[in-house]
């Protein structure tokens, strides 16, 4: 494990109910960089209270938030993690170890801890996208929001999407660049009570994400 603190970029939009548990669960050696995307529930104040560095990104969009976090990060290796409590921060460790061991990009493959955690419409859309990725020789089974890579490697990919297509563009460009990608199973848990997914929380959200990702696939 790298001895220097590793920045964990957490895009955040109204995740006040989840942040205390998520930030408290970060393993030693990881530091939170919360990118607030216009929260109205006090998320930035809560994040700062738990010791996170808070950055504000007024442009709405998952890609806008995570890329701003990438620009503000200072560690050699960076991680990405949703701030909703659905993923265990401890699962960042094996991803970082893979990168220090030679992988260019380590990504999570979500495994639901029980039925109903992953709505059918979101799971079906994700499976289709992952299939398309593998046809492009990108060895993933999930477009997951938990990743680790070297910061400069990601910046060099030149990702331009600032909406839900960001992680898909990242994988496509990583594959085209010949990067070594490793995938790890991670537990996928229910979101923290009081929060709502911007993607899987509704069919509309899933369709909006699918639209953004379709644009990336056509590019």
C-alpha positions in Angstrom: 0.0 0.0 0.0 1.2 3.5 -0.9 2.3 5.3 2.3 1.1 8.7 1.0 -2.6 9.6 1.6 -4.7 8.5 -1.3 -7.5 10.9 -2.5 -11.0 9.3 -2.6 -13.2 11.4 -4.9 -16.8 11.3 -3.8 -19.3 13.1 -6.1 -22.1 14.4 -3.9 -25.7 15.6 -4.4 -27.8 15.6 -1.3 -26.1 12.7 0.5 -26.3 14.2 4.0 -27.9 11.0 5.4 -25.1 8.8 4.1 -21.9 10.9 4.5 -21.2 10.3 8.2 -21.1 6.5 7.8 -19.2 6.6 4.5 -16.6 9.1 5.6 -16.1 7.3 9.0 -15.5 4.0 7.1 -12.6 5.2 4.9 -9.6 3.0 5.8 -6.4 4.6 7.2 -4.3 6.2 4.4 -7.3 7.4 2.4 -8.6 10.9 2.5 -12.0 12.1 1.3 -12.4 14.7 -1.4 -16.1 15.5 -1.6 -17.2 17.3 -4.7 -20.6 18.9 -4.0 -22.8 19.2 -7.0 -25.4 21.6 -5.7 -26.7 20.0 -2.5 -29.4 21.7 -0.6 -29.4 19.4 2.5 -26.2 20.5 4.2 -24.0 17.9 2.7 -20.9 20.2 2.3 -21.1 21.2 6.0 -21.4 17.6 7.1 -18.5 16.4 4.9 -16.3 19.2 6.2 -17.2 18.2 9.8 -15.9 14.7 9.2 -12.6 16.1 7.9 -13.2 15.9 4.2 -11.9 18.4 1.7 -14.9 19.9 0.0 -14.9 21.3 -3.5 -17.9 22.8 -5.2 -18.8 22.1 -8.8 -21.8 24.2 -9.9 -22.2 22.4 -13.3 -24.7 19.5 -12.7 -23.6 16.1 -13.8 -21.8 13.0 -12.5 -18.9 13.6 -14.9 -18.6 17.2 -14.0 -18.3 16.3 -10.3 -15.8 13.4 -10.6 -13.6 15.2 -13.1 -13.4 18.3 -10.9 -12.4 16.0 -8.1 -9.7 14.5 -10.3 -8.4 18.0 -11.1 -8.3 18.9 -7.4 -6.7 15.6 -6.3 -3.0 15.7 -5.5 -2.2 12.0 -4.8 -0.5 9.8 -7.4 -3.2 7.2 -7.1 -6.8 8.3 -6.9 -10.0 6.5 -6.1 -13.7 7.1 -7.0 -16.5 6.1 -4.7 -20.2 6.9 -4.6 -21.2 8.8 -1.4 -24.6 7.1 -0.9 -23.5 4.2 1.4 -24.1 1.5 -1.2 -20.4 0.5 -1.4 -18.0 -0.4 1.3 -15.0 2.0 1.4 -12.8 -1.0 2.6 -13.1 -2.4 -0.9 -10.9 0.4 -2.1 -7.9 -1.4 -0.6 -7.6 -4.3 -3.1 -8.2 -1.9 -6.0 -5.3 0.3 -4.9 -3.1 -2.7 -4.3 -3.9 -3.8 -7.9 -2.7 -0.4 -9.2 0.5 -0.5 -7.1 1.0 -4.0 -8.5 0.9 -2.9 -12.1 -2.7 -2.5 -13.2 -3.5 0.8 -14.9 -7.1 0.8 -13.8 -8.9 -1.3 -11.1 -12.7 -1.3 -11.1 -15.4 -2.9 -9.0 -17.9 -5.4 -10.1 -21.0 -5.0 -7.9 -22.5 -8.1 -6.3 -25.9 -7.3 -4.6 -26.0 -8.4 -1.0 -29.7 -9.3 -1.4 -32.6 -9.2 -3.8 -34.0 -5.8 -4.6 -30.8 -3.8 -4.0 -30.2 -3.3 -7.7 -33.4 -2.4 -9.6 -34.0 -4.6 -12.6 -34.0 -1.6 -15.1 -30.6 -0.4 -13.8 -29.1 -3.9 -13.7 -30.3 -4.7 -17.3 -28.9 -1.5 -18.7 -25.6 -2.0 -17.0 -25.4 -5.6 -18.3 -26.0 -4.4 -21.8 -23.3 -1.8 -21.6 -20.8 -4.2 -20.1 -21.5 -6.6 -22.9 -20.7 -3.9 -25.4 -17.5 -3.1 -23.5 -16.3 -6.7 -23.7 -16.9 -6.7 -27.4 -14.5 -3.8 -27.6 -12.0 -5.9 -25.6 -12.6 -4.0 -22.3 -12.7 -6.8 -19.7 -15.4 -5.6 -17.4 -18.8 -6.8 -16.3 -20.0 -3.6 -14.7 -19.9 0.1 -15.2 -19.3 0.5 -11.5 -18.8 3.8 -9.6 -15.8 2.4 -7.6 -12.4 2.7 -9.3 -8.8 3.3 -8.7 -6.0 4.5 -11.1 -3.1 6.8 -11.3 -4.3 10.4 -11.5 -2.1 11.3 -14.5 -3.2 8.1 -16.4 -6.8 9.3 -16.2 -6.0 12.9 -17.1 -4.1 11.6 -20.2 -7.3 9.8 -21.4 -8.9 13.2 -22.2 -12.4 12.3 -21.0 -14.9 15.0 -22.2 -18.3 13.7 -21.0 -19.5 15.6 -17.9 -22.8 13.7 -17.4 -23.6 10.0 -16.8 -21.5 8.9 -19.7 -18.2 9.7 -17.9 -17.4 6.2 -16.6 -18.3 4.6 -19.9 -16.0 7.0 -21.8 -13.3 6.3 -19.3 -13.5 2.5 -19.9 -13.7 2.9 -23.7 -10.7 5.2 -23.8 -8.8 3.0 -21.4 -9.4 0.0 -23.6 -8.4 1.9 -26.8 -5.2 3.0 -25.0 -4.3 -0.6 -24.2 -4.4 0.0 -20.5 -4.3 -3.0 -18.2 -7.7 -3.2 -16.5 -8.5 -5.5 -13.6 -11.9 -6.0 -12.1 -12.8 -7.0 -8.5 -16.1 -8.1 -7.0 -17.4 -5.7 -4.4 -20.5 -5.9 -2.2 -23.4 -3.7 -3.4 -25.6 -2.7 -0.4 -28.8 -0.7 0.0 -28.3 3.0 -0.1 -28.4 4.9 3.1 -32.0 5.7 4.3 -32.9 9.2 3.3 -31.0 9.2 0.0 -32.2 8.5 -3.5 -30.2 7.3 -6.5 -30.0 9.7 -9.4 -29.8 6.8 -11.8 -31.3 3.6 -10.5 -33.8 5.3 -8.2 -36.2 5.7 -11.1 -36.8 4.5 -14.6 -36.5 8.1 -15.8 -33.1 8.4 -14.2 -32.0 5.1 -15.8 -33.2 6.3 -19.2 -31.4 9.6 -18.8 -28.1 7.8 -18.0 -28.7 5.5 -20.9 -29.1 8.5 -23.2 -25.8 10.0 -22.0 -24.0 6.7 -22.4 -25.5 6.2 -25.9 -23.9 9.5 -26.9 -20.5 8.2 -25.8 -21.0 4.9 -27.7 -21.8 6.8 -30.9 -18.7 9.1 -30.5 
